């Protein structure tokens, strides 16, 4: 039995792959590409019928990480309670910044995107791309909250929206 190295994950463990969200490590297998053998995590992504292979030696490079702690999610909920910080710059520039935050996989940064893009019913209408970006960020965060709190995606989404509507 080989000793587990720091930063290695176990089969069955929930992890976050920044570009796709929460997934479960299904196995660790060796694949061969151009006569080079490499060990990979086989990760089943929760929301999509997607199987991702992440080479063990590339896990840090792609940002593969354990799901956040309850303490970290409390920090995210605190961000959601704050007033939105809308910078008065062109939407295309803000959209780029939001996209970088969402794909960072950092729940705090995703929380900032949700906070800044959330609109109550009595507020000005959002553009299609703003709504799309909000939905992507909300889904990412809700899936991680669901994994941490051992609930489902819909309950996690409801909890996040309740925080947003209460501010």
DSSP file (Angstrom, degrees, kcal/mol; ACC not computed):
  #  RESIDUE AA STRUCTURE BP1 BP2  ACC     N-H-->O    O-->H-N    N-H-->O    O-->H-N    TCO  KAPPA ALPHA  PHI   PSI    X-CA   Y-CA   Z-CA
    1    1 A X              0   0    0      0, 0.0     2,-0.2     0, 0.0     0, 0.0   0.000 360.0 360.0 360.0 120.3    0.0    0.0    0.0
    2    2 A X        -     0   0    0      1,-0.1     2,-0.2     3,-0.0     3,-0.0  -0.510 360.0-109.2 -79.2 146.6    1.6    3.3   -1.1
    3    3 A X        -     0   0    0     -2,-0.2     2,-0.3     1,-0.1    -1,-0.1  -0.534  34.9-112.1 -75.6 137.7    1.5    6.2    1.3
    4    4 A X        -     0   0    0     -2,-0.2     2,-0.2     1,-0.1    -1,-0.1  -0.544  31.2-139.6 -73.9 127.4   -0.8    9.0    0.3
    5    5 A X    >   -     0   0    0     -2,-0.3     3,-2.0     1,-0.1     2,-0.1  -0.488  31.3 -86.7 -83.8 157.4    1.1   12.1   -0.7
    6    6 A X  T 3  S+     0   0    0      1,-0.3    -1,-0.1    -2,-0.2     3,-0.1  -0.389 116.7  25.0 -60.5 135.7    0.0   15.6    0.3
    7    7 A X  T 3  S+     0   0    0      1,-0.3    -1,-0.3    -2,-0.1     2,-0.2   0.413  92.2 126.4  88.9  -3.5   -2.4   16.9   -2.2
    8    8 A X    <   -     0   0    0     -3,-2.0    -1,-0.3     1,-0.0     2,-0.3  -0.619  48.8-142.5 -87.8 152.2   -3.6   13.5   -3.4
    9    9 A X        -     0   0    0     -2,-0.2     2,-0.3    -3,-0.1    -4,-0.1  -0.765   8.3-125.9-112.4 157.5   -7.3   12.7   -3.5
   10   10 A X    >   -     0   0    0     -2,-0.3     3,-1.9     1,-0.1    15,-0.3  -0.669  34.1 -93.5 -99.5 155.2   -9.1    9.4   -2.7
   11   11 A X  T 3  S+     0   0    0     -2,-0.3    15,-0.2     1,-0.3     3,-0.1  -0.467 115.7  27.2 -62.8 135.2  -11.5    7.5   -4.8
   12   12 A X  T 3  S+     0   0    0     13,-3.8    -1,-0.3     1,-0.3     2,-0.2   0.278  91.6 131.7  92.8 -10.1  -15.0    8.7   -3.9
   13   13 A X    <   -     0   0    0     -3,-1.9    12,-2.5    12,-0.2     2,-0.4  -0.521  57.6-125.5 -79.0 142.2  -13.8   12.1   -2.8
   14   14 A X  E     +A   24   0A   0     10,-0.2    53,-0.9    -2,-0.2     2,-0.3  -0.725  37.1 173.1 -85.6 134.5  -15.7   15.2   -4.0
   15   15 A X  E     -AB  23  66A   0      8,-2.9     8,-2.6    -2,-0.4     2,-0.5  -0.871  29.9-121.5-135.0 166.7  -13.4   17.8   -5.6
   16   16 A X  E     -AB  22  65A   0     49,-3.1    49,-1.9    -2,-0.3     2,-0.7  -0.966  13.4-166.5-115.6 124.5  -13.7   21.0   -7.6
   17   17 A X  E >>  -A   21   0A   0      4,-3.1     4,-3.3    -2,-0.5     3,-2.5  -0.948  23.3-139.9-104.6 110.2  -12.4   21.3  -11.1
   18   18 A X  T 34 S+     0   0    0     -2,-0.7    87,-0.3    44,-0.4    -1,-0.1   0.751  95.8  48.7 -48.3 -38.2  -12.4   25.1  -11.6
   19   19 A X  T 34 S+     0   0    0     43,-0.3    -1,-0.3     1,-0.1    85,-0.1   0.665 128.8  20.6 -78.8 -13.9  -13.6   25.0  -15.3
   20   20 A X  T <4 S-     0   0    0     -3,-2.5     2,-0.3     1,-0.3    27,-0.2   0.581  97.5-132.5-130.1 -16.7  -16.5   22.6  -14.6
   21   21 A X  E  <  +A   17   0A   0     -4,-3.3    -4,-3.1    82,-0.1    -1,-0.3  -0.765  59.4  10.3 104.1-145.9  -17.4   22.6  -10.9
   22   22 A X  E     +A   16   0A   0     -2,-0.3    24,-2.1    -6,-0.2    25,-0.4  -0.545  63.9 159.0 -83.5 137.1  -18.0   19.8   -8.5
   23   23 A X  E     -AC  15  45A   0     -8,-2.6    -8,-2.9    -2,-0.3     2,-0.4  -0.945  34.0-120.0-147.4 168.3  -17.1   16.2   -9.4
   24   24 A X  E     -AC  14  44A   0     20,-2.5    20,-2.7    -2,-0.3     2,-0.7  -0.939  25.4-121.1-116.4 135.0  -16.4   12.9   -7.7
   25   25 A X  E     + C   0  43A   0    -12,-2.5   -13,-3.8    -2,-0.4    18,-0.2  -0.634  32.3 177.5 -74.3 115.0  -13.1   11.0   -8.2
   26   26 A X  E     -     0   0A   0     16,-3.1     2,-0.3    -2,-0.7    -1,-0.2   0.811  58.7 -26.0 -89.8 -34.7  -14.3    7.6   -9.6
   27   27 A X  E     - C   0  42A   0     15,-1.2    15,-3.1   -17,-0.1     2,-0.5  -0.982  49.2-121.5-166.3 171.6  -10.9    6.0  -10.0
   28   28 A X  E     + C   0  41A   0     -2,-0.3     2,-0.3    13,-0.2    13,-0.2  -0.993  42.4 166.1-125.2 121.1   -7.2    6.5  -10.6
   29   29 A X  E     - C   0  40A   0     11,-2.3    11,-3.5    -2,-0.5     2,-0.5  -0.895  36.2-115.2-136.0 164.7   -5.9    4.9  -13.7
   30   30 A X  E     - C   0  39A   0     -2,-0.3     2,-0.3     9,-0.2     9,-0.2  -0.865  31.2-174.2-100.6 128.6   -2.9    4.9  -16.0
   31   31 A X  E     - C   0  38A   0      7,-2.9     7,-2.8    -2,-0.5     2,-0.5  -0.876  15.6-139.1-118.4 156.9   -3.3    6.1  -19.5
   32   32 A X  E     + C   0  37A   0     -2,-0.3     2,-0.4     5,-0.2     5,-0.2  -0.964  20.3 175.5-119.6 124.1   -0.8    6.1  -22.3
   33   33 A X  E >  S- C   0  36A   0      3,-2.6     3,-1.7    -2,-0.5    -2,-0.0  -0.991  76.0 -14.4-127.5 123.1   -0.4    9.0  -24.7
   34   34 A X  T 3  S-     0   0    0     -2,-0.4    -1,-0.1     1,-0.3     3,-0.1   0.910 128.4 -54.7  50.0  48.4    2.4    9.0  -27.3
   35   35 A X  T 3  S+     0   0    0      1,-0.2     2,-0.6    -3,-0.1    -1,-0.3   0.606 114.4 119.6  63.4  14.3    4.1    6.1  -25.5
   36   36 A X  E <   -C   33   0A   0     -3,-1.7    -3,-2.6     2,-0.0     2,-0.4  -0.947  53.9-149.2-110.7 123.1    4.2    8.1  -22.3
   37   37 A X  E     +C   32   0A   0     -2,-0.6     2,-0.3    -5,-0.2    -5,-0.2  -0.730  21.1 173.2 -91.9 137.9    2.3    6.6  -19.4
   38   38 A X  E     -C   31   0A   0     -7,-2.8    -7,-2.9    -2,-0.4     2,-0.4  -0.999  30.7-121.9-143.9 144.6    0.7    8.9  -16.8
   39   39 A X  E     -C   30   0A   0     -2,-0.3    17,-2.7    -9,-0.2    18,-0.4  -0.690  35.2-172.5 -85.9 136.6   -1.5    8.4  -13.8
   40   40 A X  E     -CD  29  55A   0    -11,-3.5   -11,-2.3    -2,-0.4     2,-0.4  -0.953  26.9-126.7-131.3 147.4   -4.8   10.2  -14.0
   41   41 A X  E     -CD  28  54A   0     13,-2.9    13,-2.3    -2,-0.4     2,-0.7  -0.774  23.8-145.5 -81.4 135.6   -7.8   10.9  -11.7
   42   42 A X  E     -CD  27  53A   0    -15,-3.1   -16,-3.1    -2,-0.4   -15,-1.2  -0.935  22.4-169.4-102.9 114.0  -11.0   10.0  -13.5
   43   43 A X  E     -CD  25  52A   0      9,-3.3     9,-3.0    -2,-0.7     2,-0.7  -0.915  16.9-151.0-114.9 123.6  -13.6   12.5  -12.3
   44   44 A X  E     -CD  24  51A   0    -20,-2.7   -20,-2.5    -2,-0.5     2,-0.3  -0.828  22.0-137.3 -89.9 115.5  -17.3   12.2  -12.9
   45   45 A X  E   > -CD  23  50A   0      5,-2.8     5,-0.5    -2,-0.7   -22,-0.3  -0.581   7.3-140.7 -77.5 135.5  -18.7   15.7  -13.1
   46   46 A X  T   5S+     0   0    0    -24,-2.1    -1,-0.1    -2,-0.3   -23,-0.1   0.915  91.7  38.7 -63.1 -50.3  -22.0   16.0  -11.2
   47   47 A X  T   5S+     0   0    0    -25,-0.4     2,-0.3   -27,-0.2    -1,-0.2   0.754 116.4  43.0 -82.3 -24.7  -24.0   18.3  -13.4
   48   48 A X  T   5S-     0   0    0      2,-0.1     2,-2.4   -28,-0.1    -3,-0.1  -0.798  87.3-109.6-119.3 159.9  -23.0   17.1  -16.9
   49   49 A X  T   5S+     0   0    0     -2,-0.3     2,-0.4    -5,-0.1    -3,-0.1  -0.440  76.4 138.1 -81.5  64.6  -22.5   13.6  -18.3
   50   50 A X  E   < -D   45   0A   0     -2,-2.4    -5,-2.8    -5,-0.5     2,-0.5  -0.944  41.7-166.4-123.9 131.4  -18.8   14.5  -18.3
   51   51 A X  E     -D   44   0A   0     -2,-0.4     2,-0.4    -7,-0.2    -7,-0.2  -0.976  14.4-165.2-115.4 123.3  -15.9   12.4  -17.4
   52   52 A X  E     -D   43   0A   0     -9,-3.0    -9,-3.3    -2,-0.5     2,-0.6  -0.895  10.1-153.4-113.6 138.0  -12.6   14.3  -16.9
   53   53 A X  E     -D   42   0A   0     -2,-0.4     2,-0.5   -11,-0.2   -11,-0.2  -0.947  14.0-175.4-108.7 122.0   -9.1   12.8  -16.8
   54   54 A X  E     -D   41   0A   0    -13,-2.3   -13,-2.9    -2,-0.6     5,-0.1  -0.958  24.9-128.6-120.3 114.6   -6.7   14.9  -14.8
   55   55 A X  E >   -D   40   0A   0     -2,-0.5     3,-2.2   -15,-0.3     4,-0.5  -0.360  19.4-127.2 -58.4 137.0   -3.0   13.7  -14.7
   56   56 A X  G >  S+     0   0    0    -17,-2.7     3,-1.0     1,-0.3     4,-0.3   0.861 110.4  53.9 -55.3 -37.4   -1.8   13.6  -11.1
   57   57 A X  G 3  S+     0   0    0    -18,-0.4    -1,-0.3     1,-0.2     4,-0.2   0.501 110.0  47.9 -79.0  -0.8    1.2   15.8  -12.0
   58   58 A X  G <> S+     0   0    0     -3,-2.2     4,-2.2     2,-0.1     5,-0.2   0.350  78.8 101.8-113.8   3.0   -1.1   18.4  -13.5
   59   59 A X  H <>>S+     0   0    0     -3,-1.0     5,-2.1    -4,-0.5     4,-0.6   0.867  86.0  43.9 -60.5 -37.9   -3.7   18.7  -10.6
   60   60 A X  H  45S+     0   0    0     -4,-0.3     3,-0.4     3,-0.2    -1,-0.2   0.893 110.7  55.8 -71.6 -39.1   -2.2   21.9   -9.2
   61   61 A X  H  45S+     0   0    0      1,-0.2    -2,-0.2    -4,-0.2    -1,-0.2   0.881 112.5  41.0 -60.6 -40.4   -1.8   23.4  -12.7
   62   62 A X  H  <5S-     0   0    0     -4,-2.2   -44,-0.4     2,-0.0   -43,-0.3   0.561 115.0-116.4 -86.7  -8.0   -5.6   22.9  -13.4
   63   63 A X  T  <5 +     0   0    0     -4,-0.6    -3,-0.2    -3,-0.4   -45,-0.2   0.689  46.6 174.6  85.1  18.8   -6.5   24.0   -9.9
   64   64 A X      < +     0   0    0     -5,-2.1     2,-0.3    -6,-0.2    -1,-0.2  -0.388  14.9 163.6 -59.2 130.6   -8.1   20.7   -8.8
   65   65 A X  E     -B   16   0A   0    -49,-1.9   -49,-3.1    -2,-0.1     3,-0.1  -0.955  41.6 -92.3-147.4 164.2   -9.0   21.1   -5.1
   66   66 A X  E     -B   15   0A   0     -2,-0.3   -51,-0.2   -51,-0.2     3,-0.1  -0.348  59.6 -87.3 -67.7 158.3  -11.0   19.7   -2.2
   67   67 A X        -     0   0    0    -53,-0.9    -1,-0.1     1,-0.1   -53,-0.0  -0.362  58.8 -89.8 -65.6 154.7  -14.5   21.2   -1.8
   68   68 A X        -     0   0    0      1,-0.1    -1,-0.1    -3,-0.1     2,-0.1  -0.109  41.2-107.1 -64.5 161.0  -14.5   24.2    0.5
   69   69 A X     >  -     0   0    0      1,-0.1     4,-2.0    -3,-0.1     5,-0.2  -0.406  28.1-109.6 -81.9 163.8  -14.9   24.1    4.2
   70   70 A X  H  > S+     0   0    0      1,-0.2     4,-2.0     2,-0.2     5,-0.1   0.879 121.6  56.3 -59.6 -37.1  -18.1   25.2    6.0
   71   71 A X  H  > S+     0   0    0      1,-0.2     4,-1.7     2,-0.2    -1,-0.2   0.911 106.1  49.0 -61.8 -43.5  -16.1   28.2    7.3
   72   72 A X  H  > S+     0   0    0      1,-0.2     4,-1.8     2,-0.2    -1,-0.2   0.887 109.9  51.7 -63.9 -39.8  -15.2   29.2    3.8
   73   73 A X  H  X S+     0   0    0     -4,-2.0     4,-2.5     1,-0.2    -1,-0.2   0.850 105.1  55.7 -68.8 -33.3  -18.8   28.9    2.7
   74   74 A X  H  X S+     0   0    0     -4,-2.0     4,-1.9     2,-0.2    -1,-0.2   0.901 106.2  51.7 -62.2 -38.9  -19.9   31.1    5.6
   75   75 A X  H  X S+     0   0    0     -4,-1.7     4,-1.8     2,-0.2    -2,-0.2   0.893 108.9  50.8 -62.4 -39.4  -17.4   33.7    4.3
   76   76 A X  H  X S+     0   0    0     -4,-1.8     4,-2.2     1,-0.2    -2,-0.2   0.922 107.6  52.2 -63.8 -43.9  -19.1   33.4    0.9
   77   77 A X  H  X S+     0   0    0     -4,-2.5     4,-1.2     1,-0.2    -1,-0.2   0.867 107.1  53.7 -61.2 -35.7  -22.5   33.9    2.5
   78   78 A X  H  X S+     0   0    0     -4,-1.9     4,-0.6     1,-0.2    -1,-0.2   0.892 107.5  50.7 -64.2 -39.3  -21.2   37.1    4.1
   79   79 A X  H >< S+     0   0    0     -4,-1.8     3,-1.2     1,-0.2    -2,-0.2   0.912 107.1  54.3 -62.6 -42.1  -20.1   38.3    0.7
   80   80 A X  H 3< S+     0   0    0     -4,-2.2    -1,-0.2     1,-0.3    -2,-0.2   0.788 103.4  56.8 -64.2 -27.4  -23.6   37.6   -0.7
   81   81 A X  H 3< S+     0   0    0     -4,-1.2    -1,-0.3    -3,-0.2    -2,-0.2   0.670  91.9  93.3 -77.3 -17.0  -25.1   39.8    2.1
   82   82 A X  S << S-     0   0    0     -3,-1.2     2,-0.1    -4,-0.6    85,-0.1  -0.263  89.5 -92.2 -75.5 162.5  -23.0   42.8    1.1
   83   83 A X        -     0   0    0      1,-0.1    -1,-0.1    -2,-0.0    33,-0.1  -0.471  53.6 -96.1 -68.4 144.0  -24.2   45.5   -1.3
   84   84 A X        -     0   0    0     31,-0.2     2,-0.8    -2,-0.1    -1,-0.1  -0.309  26.9-140.7 -62.5 145.3  -23.2   44.9   -4.9
   85   85 A X        -     0   0    0     27,-0.2     2,-0.7    -3,-0.1    31,-0.1  -0.856  24.6-177.8-108.3  95.1  -20.0   46.5   -6.1
   86   86 A X        -     0   0    0     -2,-0.8     2,-0.4     2,-0.0    31,-0.0  -0.842  13.8-151.6 -98.8 114.1  -20.8   47.6   -9.7
   87   87 A X        -     0   0    0     -2,-0.7     2,-2.2     1,-0.1     7,-0.1  -0.679  19.0-125.6 -84.1 137.5  -17.9   49.2  -11.4
   88   88 A X        +     0   0    0     -2,-0.4     2,-0.3     6,-0.0    -1,-0.1  -0.414  69.3 115.9 -84.0  64.7  -18.8   51.7  -14.0
   89   89 A X  S    S-     0   0    0     -2,-2.2     5,-0.1     1,-0.1    -2,-0.0  -0.841  77.2 -69.0-124.4 167.0  -16.9   50.2  -16.9
   90   90 A X    >>  -     0   0    0     -2,-0.3     4,-2.1     1,-0.1     3,-0.6  -0.182  42.7-121.3 -57.2 145.6  -18.1   48.7  -20.1
   91   91 A X  H 3> S+     0   0    0      1,-0.2     4,-3.5     2,-0.2     5,-0.2   0.870 110.5  59.9 -56.5 -39.9  -20.0   45.4  -19.7
   92   92 A X  H 3> S+     0   0    0      1,-0.2     4,-1.6     2,-0.2    -1,-0.2   0.886 108.1  45.0 -59.9 -37.7  -17.5   43.6  -22.0
   93   93 A X  H <> S+     0   0    0     -3,-0.6     4,-2.0     2,-0.2    -1,-0.2   0.921 115.4  46.4 -71.2 -44.2  -14.7   44.4  -19.6
   94   94 A X  H  X S+     0   0    0     -4,-2.1     4,-3.0     1,-0.2     5,-0.2   0.905 109.5  55.6 -63.0 -40.7  -16.7   43.5  -16.5
   95   95 A X  H  X S+     0   0    0     -4,-3.5     4,-2.6     1,-0.2    -1,-0.2   0.896 106.5  50.8 -59.7 -41.0  -17.8   40.3  -18.2
   96   96 A X  H  X S+     0   0    0     -4,-1.6     4,-2.2    -5,-0.2    -1,-0.2   0.934 111.5  47.7 -60.9 -46.0  -14.2   39.3  -18.7
   97   97 A X  H  X S+     0   0    0     -4,-2.0     4,-2.1     1,-0.2    -2,-0.2   0.915 113.1  47.9 -62.2 -43.5  -13.4   39.9  -15.1
   98   98 A X  H  X S+     0   0    0     -4,-3.0     4,-2.8     1,-0.2    -1,-0.2   0.903 109.7  53.3 -63.5 -40.6  -16.5   37.9  -14.0
   99   99 A X  H  X S+     0   0    0     -4,-2.6     4,-2.5    -5,-0.2    -1,-0.2   0.907 108.4  49.5 -61.7 -42.6  -15.5   35.1  -16.3
  100  100 A X  H  X S+     0   0    0     -4,-2.2     4,-0.7     1,-0.2    -1,-0.2   0.911 112.1  49.1 -62.1 -42.6  -12.0   34.9  -14.8
  101  101 A X  H >X S+     0   0    0     -4,-2.1     3,-0.7     2,-0.2     4,-0.6   0.923 111.9  47.8 -64.1 -44.4  -13.5   34.9  -11.3
  102  102 A X  H >< S+     0   0    0     -4,-2.8     3,-1.2     1,-0.2    -2,-0.2   0.936 114.2  46.1 -62.0 -46.2  -16.0   32.1  -12.1
  103  103 A X  H 3< S+     0   0    0     -4,-2.5    -1,-0.2     1,-0.3    -2,-0.2   0.510  94.6  76.6 -79.7  -3.0  -13.4   29.9  -13.8
  104  104 A X  H << S-     0   0    0     -3,-0.7    -1,-0.3    -4,-0.7   -86,-0.2   0.779  93.6-140.1 -71.4 -25.4  -10.9   30.5  -10.9
  105  105 A X    <<  +     0   0    0     -3,-1.2     2,-0.6    -4,-0.6    -3,-0.1   0.435  55.1 139.1  79.9  -2.0  -13.0   28.0   -9.0
  106  106 A X     >  -     0   0    0     -5,-0.5     4,-2.4     1,-0.2     3,-0.4  -0.667  48.3-150.2 -79.7 117.2  -12.6   30.1   -5.9
  107  107 A X  H  > S+     0   0    0     -2,-0.6     4,-2.2     1,-0.2    -1,-0.2   0.815  95.5  56.4 -59.9 -29.8  -16.0   30.2   -4.0
  108  108 A X  H  > S+     0   0    0      2,-0.2     4,-1.6     1,-0.2    -1,-0.2   0.919 110.1  44.1 -66.1 -42.9  -15.3   33.7   -2.6
  109  109 A X  H  > S+     0   0    0     -3,-0.4     4,-1.7     2,-0.2    -2,-0.2   0.883 113.2  50.8 -69.6 -38.2  -14.7   35.1   -6.1
  110  110 A X  H  X S+     0   0    0     -4,-2.4     4,-2.3    -9,-0.2    -2,-0.2   0.894 107.6  54.7 -64.4 -39.1  -17.8   33.3   -7.5
  111  111 A X  H  X S+     0   0    0     -4,-2.2     4,-2.8    -5,-0.2    -1,-0.2   0.872 104.8  53.7 -60.7 -38.4  -19.8   34.7   -4.6
  112  112 A X  H  X S+     0   0    0     -4,-1.6     4,-2.5     2,-0.2   -27,-0.2   0.904 108.0  50.0 -63.3 -41.2  -18.6   38.2   -5.6
  113  113 A X  H  X S+     0   0    0     -4,-1.7     4,-2.0     2,-0.2    -2,-0.2   0.934 112.4  46.8 -62.6 -46.3  -19.9   37.6   -9.1
  114  114 A X  H  X S+     0   0    0     -4,-2.3     4,-1.6     1,-0.2    -2,-0.2   0.938 112.9  49.7 -61.3 -47.5  -23.3   36.5   -7.8
  115  115 A X  H  < S+     0   0    0     -4,-2.8    -1,-0.2     1,-0.2    -2,-0.2   0.921 114.8  44.0 -56.6 -46.0  -23.5   39.4   -5.4
  116  116 A X  H  < S+     0   0    0     -4,-2.5    -1,-0.2     1,-0.2    -2,-0.2   0.770 118.7  41.4 -75.2 -26.5  -22.7   41.9   -8.2
  117  117 A X  H  < S+     0   0    0     -4,-2.0    -1,-0.2    -5,-0.2    -2,-0.2   0.578  85.8 113.0 -98.3 -10.0  -25.0   40.4  -10.8
  118  118 A X     <  -     0   0    0     -4,-1.6     2,-0.4    -5,-0.2   -34,-0.1  -0.391  45.0-170.4 -67.1 137.0  -28.0   39.6   -8.7
  119  119 A X        -     0   0    0     -2,-0.1     2,-0.1     4,-0.1     7,-0.1  -0.996  15.3-140.6-129.2 131.5  -31.2   41.7   -9.4
  120  120 A X    >   -     0   0    0     -2,-0.4     3,-2.0     1,-0.1    45,-0.0  -0.444  38.1-101.4 -77.5 163.5  -34.4   41.8   -7.4
  121  121 A X  T 3  S+     0   0    0      1,-0.3    -1,-0.1    -2,-0.1     4,-0.0   0.793 121.8  53.9 -58.9 -29.3  -37.6   41.9   -9.4
  122  122 A X  T 3  S+     0   0    0      2,-0.0    -1,-0.3     3,-0.0     2,-0.2   0.413  94.1  91.0 -88.0   4.0  -38.0   45.7   -8.8
  123  123 A X  S <  S-     0   0    0     -3,-2.0     3,-0.1     1,-0.2    -4,-0.1  -0.541  92.5 -72.1 -96.7 164.6  -34.5   46.5  -10.2
  124  124 A X        -     0   0    0     -2,-0.2    -1,-0.2     1,-0.1    -2,-0.0  -0.144  60.0 -95.8 -54.9 147.7  -33.5   47.3  -13.8
  125  125 A X        -     0   0    0      1,-0.1     2,-0.2    -3,-0.1    -1,-0.1  -0.299  37.3-130.6 -63.8 144.5  -33.6   44.5  -16.2
  126  126 A X        -     0   0    0     -3,-0.1     2,-0.1     1,-0.1    -1,-0.1  -0.614  21.3-108.5 -93.4 157.6  -30.4   42.6  -17.0
  127  127 A X     >  -     0   0    0     -2,-0.2     4,-2.3     1,-0.1     5,-0.2  -0.369  34.6-105.6 -74.6 164.9  -29.0   41.8  -20.4
  128  128 A X  H  > S+     0   0    0      1,-0.2     4,-2.6     2,-0.2     5,-0.2   0.916 121.5  50.7 -57.9 -44.8  -29.1   38.3  -21.6
  129  129 A X  H  > S+     0   0    0      1,-0.2     4,-2.3     2,-0.2    -1,-0.2   0.848 108.4  52.1 -67.6 -32.9  -25.4   37.9  -21.1
  130  130 A X  H  > S+     0   0    0      2,-0.2     4,-2.5     1,-0.2    -1,-0.2   0.929 111.5  46.8 -65.3 -44.2  -25.6   39.2  -17.5
  131  131 A X  H  X S+     0   0    0     -4,-2.3     4,-2.6     2,-0.2    -2,-0.2   0.913 112.2  51.0 -63.0 -42.1  -28.3   36.7  -16.7
  132  132 A X  H  X S+     0   0    0     -4,-2.6     4,-2.3     2,-0.2    -2,-0.2   0.936 111.9  45.9 -59.5 -47.9  -26.3   33.9  -18.3
  133  133 A X  H  X S+     0   0    0     -4,-2.3     4,-2.4     1,-0.2    -1,-0.2   0.897 111.7  52.1 -64.4 -40.8  -23.2   34.7  -16.3
  134  134 A X  H  X S+     0   0    0     -4,-2.5     4,-2.9     1,-0.2    -1,-0.2   0.925 110.0  49.5 -59.6 -45.4  -25.2   35.0  -13.1
  135  135 A X  H  X S+     0   0    0     -4,-2.6     4,-2.6     2,-0.2    -2,-0.2   0.895 110.2  49.8 -63.4 -41.1  -26.8   31.6  -13.7
  136  136 A X  H  X S+     0   0    0     -4,-2.3     4,-2.3     2,-0.2    -1,-0.2   0.940 114.2  44.8 -62.5 -47.1  -23.4   30.0  -14.4
  137  137 A X  H  X S+     0   0    0     -4,-2.4     4,-2.5     1,-0.2     5,-0.2   0.919 113.4  50.5 -63.5 -44.0  -21.9   31.5  -11.2
  138  138 A X  H  X S+     0   0    0     -4,-2.9     4,-2.9     1,-0.2     5,-0.2   0.911 110.6  49.2 -62.0 -43.0  -25.0   30.5   -9.2
  139  139 A X  H  X S+     0   0    0     -4,-2.6     4,-2.4     2,-0.2     5,-0.2   0.931 110.9  50.1 -62.9 -45.2  -24.9   26.9  -10.4
  140  140 A X  H  X S+     0   0    0     -4,-2.3     4,-1.5     1,-0.2    -2,-0.2   0.945 116.3  41.1 -57.4 -49.8  -21.2   26.6   -9.6
  141  141 A X  H  X S+     0   0    0     -4,-2.5     4,-2.9     1,-0.2     5,-0.2   0.918 113.3  52.9 -67.5 -43.3  -21.7   27.9   -6.1
  142  142 A X  H  X S+     0   0    0     -4,-2.9     4,-2.7    -5,-0.2    -1,-0.2   0.880 107.4  52.2 -61.7 -38.6  -24.9   26.0   -5.4
  143  143 A X  H  X S+     0   0    0     -4,-2.4     4,-1.8    -5,-0.2    -1,-0.2   0.883 112.5  45.1 -66.4 -36.9  -23.3   22.7   -6.4
  144  144 A X  H  X S+     0   0    0     -4,-1.5     4,-2.3    -5,-0.2    -2,-0.2   0.913 113.1  49.6 -72.7 -41.4  -20.4   23.3   -4.0
  145  145 A X  H  X S+     0   0    0     -4,-2.9     4,-3.0     1,-0.2    -2,-0.2   0.915 110.4  52.0 -60.3 -42.8  -22.7   24.4   -1.2
  146  146 A X  H  X>S+     0   0    0     -4,-2.7     5,-2.1    -5,-0.2     4,-0.6   0.903 110.4  48.0 -60.5 -42.1  -24.9   21.3   -1.8
  147  147 A X  H  <5S+     0   0    0     -4,-1.8     3,-0.3     3,-0.2    -1,-0.2   0.898 115.3  44.8 -66.2 -40.7  -21.8   19.0   -1.6
  148  148 A X  H  <5S+     0   0    0     -4,-2.3    -2,-0.2     1,-0.2    -1,-0.2   0.918 119.9  39.1 -70.0 -44.3  -20.6   20.7    1.7
  149  149 A X  H  <5S-     0   0    0     -4,-3.0    -1,-0.2    -5,-0.2    -2,-0.2   0.373 106.5-124.6 -90.6   5.1  -24.0   20.8    3.4
  150  150 A X  T  <5S+     0   0    0     -4,-0.6     2,-0.2    -3,-0.3    -3,-0.2   0.912  72.7 114.5  51.2  49.6  -25.0   17.3    2.1
  151  151 A X      < -     0   0    0     -5,-2.1     2,-0.2    -6,-0.2    -1,-0.2  -0.590  68.9 -84.4-127.4-169.7  -28.1   18.6    0.5
  152  152 A X     >  -     0   0    0     -2,-0.2     4,-2.2    -3,-0.1     5,-0.2  -0.586  36.3-104.7-102.9 170.6  -29.3   18.9   -3.1
  153  153 A X  H  > S+     0   0    0      1,-0.2     4,-2.4    -2,-0.2     5,-0.2   0.855 117.3  53.1 -58.3 -40.1  -28.6   21.5   -5.7
  154  154 A X  H  > S+     0   0    0      2,-0.2     4,-2.4     1,-0.2    -1,-0.2   0.904 109.5  46.9 -68.9 -41.5  -32.2   23.0   -5.5
  155  155 A X  H  > S+     0   0    0      2,-0.2     4,-2.3     1,-0.2    -1,-0.2   0.900 113.3  49.8 -64.7 -39.8  -32.0   23.5   -1.7
  156  156 A X  H  X S+     0   0    0     -4,-2.2     4,-2.2     2,-0.2    -2,-0.2   0.907 110.8  49.2 -65.2 -41.6  -28.6   25.0   -2.0
  157  157 A X  H  X S+     0   0    0     -4,-2.4     4,-2.7     1,-0.2     5,-0.2   0.921 110.8  50.7 -62.5 -43.7  -29.8   27.4   -4.7
  158  158 A X  H  X S+     0   0    0     -4,-2.4     4,-2.4     1,-0.2    -2,-0.2   0.902 108.9  51.3 -60.6 -42.6  -32.8   28.4   -2.6
  159  159 A X  H  X S+     0   0    0     -4,-2.3     4,-1.8     2,-0.2    -1,-0.2   0.921 111.8  46.8 -61.8 -44.7  -30.5   29.1    0.4
  160  160 A X  H  X S+     0   0    0     -4,-2.2     4,-2.1     1,-0.2    -2,-0.2   0.927 113.2  48.5 -63.4 -45.8  -28.3   31.4   -1.7
  161  161 A X  H  X S+     0   0    0     -4,-2.7     4,-2.7     1,-0.2     5,-0.2   0.864 107.2  56.1 -64.7 -35.7  -31.3   33.2   -3.2
  162  162 A X  H  X S+     0   0    0     -4,-2.4     4,-1.3     2,-0.2    -1,-0.2   0.914 108.3  48.2 -62.0 -42.0  -32.8   33.7    0.2
  163  163 A X  H  X S+     0   0    0     -4,-1.8     4,-0.6     1,-0.2    -2,-0.2   0.919 112.7  48.8 -62.8 -44.2  -29.6   35.4    1.3
  164  164 A X  H >< S+     0   0    0     -4,-2.1     3,-0.8     1,-0.2    -2,-0.2   0.902 111.7  47.7 -65.0 -41.7  -29.6   37.6   -1.8
  165  165 A X  H 3< S+     0   0    0     -4,-2.7    -1,-0.2     1,-0.2    -2,-0.2   0.733 105.7  60.4 -72.4 -21.2  -33.3   38.6   -1.4
  166  166 A X  H 3<        0   0    0     -4,-1.3    -1,-0.2     1,-0.2    -2,-0.2   0.622 360.0 360.0 -82.8 -11.4  -32.8   39.5    2.3
  167  167 A X    <<        0   0    0     -3,-0.8    -1,-0.2    -4,-0.6    -2,-0.1   0.502 360.0 360.0 -80.7 360.0  -30.1   42.2    1.7
